[in-house]
Amino acid sequence: ENIVLISGDRHLAEISQLPPSIVGYPLYEITSSGLNSAMGPKGALFNEQNRFRVDDSFFNDNFGAITISNHATSVMLDLNIYNADGDITRSVSVPLHSLSFPPELRPVDIETAQ
């Protein structure tokens, strides 16, 4: 629970989400590349399909960041993709509590279940 996957070295940037029906809660992945290693919109990966992608891929130079903020009612994760100028090009805000199994799918702790 409370997992976000971080990946890179793909020469593109994207944010993907597996739906709760697959792992029990929404599982996000943020992918970015080094600031100078994007392939550009005419690169080999331009037509790569990803049915779990939240928004379009970003093929220019980029970097990613995850911001964690504690609000009065919940903790939020902001998954952001930035261009080389530092502007956000892709963003998803995720409440931390949403990255948990629903009660009926929670693993049972054998030691405390007796």
LINVENFEN-V217967 format. One record per run of one state. SS is the DSSP state (hx for helix, st for strand, lp for the rest). FROM is the first residue (numbers start at 1). LEN is the number of residues. Records with the same first field share a line. If there is no record, write none. Layout:
# LINVENFEN-V217967
SS: FROM-LEN, FROM-LEN
This chain:
# LINVENFEN-V217967
lp: 1-3, 9-4, 19-1, 24-3, 33-20, 54-4, 59-3, 71-4, 84-4, 99-4, 106-9
st: 4-5, 13-6, 27-6, 53-1, 58-1, 62-9, 75-9, 88-8
hx: 20-4, 96-3, 103-3
